[in-house]
Amino acid sequence: MKYDTRFPSIADLKTRAKKRIPNFAFDYVDGGIDDEHGKRRNREAWHEVEIVPRYLTDVTSADKTTRIFNHDYALPIGIPPIGLGNMMWPGAEMALAGAAQKNNIPYILSTFSTTPLEEIAKAAPDVCWFQLYVPQQVEVMKDLLGRVKNAGFNALVVTLDIPVGAKRNRELKNGLKLPFSFTPNIVWQSMIHPTWAMQTLAHGQPDFVNVLQYKEGPNEGLATFITNFAMHGVTRERIEMIRDMWDGPLILKGVQYDQDFRDALDIGVDGVVVSNHGGRQLDAAPASADSLRNVAVEIGARMTVMVDSGIRTGMDVIRARALGAEMTFSGRSFFWGMGAMGTGGAEQVIEIYRDEIDRTLKQVGCGSYAEMDRSWLK
Ligand SMILES: Cc1cc2nc3c(=O)[nH]c(=O)nc-3n(C[C@H](O)[C@H](O)[C@H](O)COP(=O)(O)O)c2cc1C
């Protein structure tokens, strides 16, 4: 597929998405925590990474594949977990799964997704990974992991960086709360975005379909249930328990601290996603480009290092590779694609990245993504 040249960049998709979707959905995806400095710092830190181009070399082709967990992915960019995905654009999660399968890139389904995990595994059998918010109750965790395994997910990603619910001011101001309810602002926003509203009506109100079955009864409110669902601080002992239960690739997401990387290695984890959750949890958190730069070389040699937070261009993907990442993810890019173009937007995003990664590799004189390393850094 060739991309639609009306939207040649992720930034163009974002501008268009802002017009097409209601404020509360746009802000839910775009927002960070507190003053949103951390979110901005993510972008600035990627810009700071300078690559010295090498010429006098033949760059007729550039190999963009990356091999991780015994699978050759076509591109080093994947789709990370986004909770409540279908709120941003109705049908988003199935469309993302389909696009990921077709284009052979990883798709990580959130615990708090709004499409049954079994359906996603069928739509993306070769590339689906499951993201786990570790349930407080061990029995719930065992049941959920059993379903994930039976459905055929290829990898398990355990998110560490939500020990406490984030206070995101935009969400509070928009009146976005659980259960999703039609406040005057939300009704008005839906009315002035009729395409979104019609599609949402057609798909039904988004719900936490994968975990609702563990809700204890009508007396427990949805907000309380979701807030209390996950462990408040995932312990090392719990990761060890998960390691014993899950024999496929096990990945920790949200790692930034040196000792956490070492503990992960010690426990026998297979990979990490260096991430600050896109600046949504801790405004003072280091930019993920900086955290990635600080990952000790011996860690990178012994486990698969991946990264997200603030990646918006193919150039950023190459920067991440130069700093040591074998795979990258971009959350908001994919949701801007959907917001701008509907479910077809997923393919547009993939094509933008494919084109930009290809051009960047050739421009810097590197014949393959796998070969890019720290020697290219200024
Ligand atoms: C709207 C939204 C919802 C998210 N939901 C989840 C989630 O359910 N689980 C999770 O591990 N990370 C979640 N994340 C974090 C993303 O997986 C990813 O780390 C982040 O989007 C990367 O930053 P970027 O959007 O700047 O690329 C969410 C991010 C956004 C923007």
The ligand as an SDF file (V2000), in Angstrom:
LIG
                    3D

 31 33  0  0  0  0  0  0  0  0999 V2000
   -4.3890    6.2330   25.7530 C   0  0  0  0  0  0  0  0  0  0  0  0
   -3.3060    5.3390   26.2350 C   0  0  0  0  0  0  0  0  0  0  0  0
   -3.6390    4.1680   26.9160 C   0  0  0  0  0  0  0  0  0  0  0  0
   -2.6220    3.3140   27.3500 C   0  0  0  0  0  0  0  0  0  0  0  0
   -2.9620    2.1280   27.9500 N   0  0  0  0  0  0  0  0  0  0  0  0
   -1.9750    1.2690   28.3190 C   0  0  0  0  0  0  0  0  0  0  0  0
   -2.2930   -0.0090   28.8470 C   0  0  0  0  0  0  0  0  0  0  0  0
   -3.4530   -0.3920   28.9510 O   0  0  0  0  0  0  0  0  0  0  0  0
   -1.2590   -0.8050   29.2210 N   0  0  0  0  0  0  0  0  0  0  0  0
    0.0600   -0.4340   29.0980 C   0  0  0  0  0  0  0  0  0  0  0  0
    0.9680   -1.1810   29.4590 O   0  0  0  0  0  0  0  0  0  0  0  0
    0.3780    0.7650   28.5550 N   0  0  0  0  0  0  0  0  0  0  0  0
   -0.5950    1.6040   28.1610 C   0  0  0  0  0  0  0  0  0  0  0  0
   -0.2660    2.7930   27.5770 N   0  0  0  0  0  0  0  0  0  0  0  0
    1.1420    3.1170   27.3260 C   0  0  0  0  0  0  0  0  0  0  0  0
    1.5570    2.6180   25.9340 C   0  0  0  0  0  0  0  0  0  0  0  0
    1.5650    1.2250   25.8910 O   0  0  0  0  0  0  0  0  0  0  0  0
    2.9480    3.1390   25.5440 C   0  0  0  0  0  0  0  0  0  0  0  0
    3.8520    2.8490   26.5690 O   0  0  0  0  0  0  0  0  0  0  0  0
    2.9290    4.6200   25.2590 C   0  0  0  0  0  0  0  0  0  0  0  0
    1.8090    4.9760   24.4890 O   0  0  0  0  0  0  0  0  0  0  0  0
    4.1960    5.0180   24.5210 C   0  0  0  0  0  0  0  0  0  0  0  0
    4.2580    6.3890   24.3440 O   0  0  0  0  0  0  0  0  0  0  0  0
    3.8210    7.1310   22.9870 P   0  0  0  0  0  0  0  0  0  0  0  0
    2.3330    7.1430   22.9780 O   0  0  0  0  0  0  0  0  0  0  0  0
    4.3960    8.4870   23.1780 O   0  0  0  0  0  0  0  0  0  0  0  0
    4.3830    6.3670   21.8400 O   0  0  0  0  0  0  0  0  0  0  0  0
   -1.2600    3.6580   27.1310 C   0  0  0  0  0  0  0  0  0  0  0  0
   -0.9420    4.8240   26.4450 C   0  0  0  0  0  0  0  0  0  0  0  0
   -1.9540    5.6670   25.9820 C   0  0  0  0  0  0  0  0  0  0  0  0
   -1.5650    6.8710   25.1940 C   0  0  0  0  0  0  0  0  0  0  0  0
  1  2  1  0
  2  3  1  0
  2 30  2  0
  3  4  2  0
  4  5  1  0
  4 28  1  0
  5  6  2  0
  6  7  1  0
  6 13  1  0
  7  8  2  0
  7  9  1  0
  9 10  1  0
 10 11  2  0
 10 12  1  0
 12 13  2  0
 13 14  1  0
 14 15  1  0
 14 28  1  0
 15 16  1  0
 16 17  1  0
 16 18  1  0
 18 19  1  0
 18 20  1  0
 20 21  1  0
 20 22  1  0
 22 23  1  0
 23 24  1  0
 24 25  2  0
 24 26  1  0
 24 27  1  0
 28 29  2  0
 29 30  1  0
 30 31  1  0
M  END
$$$$
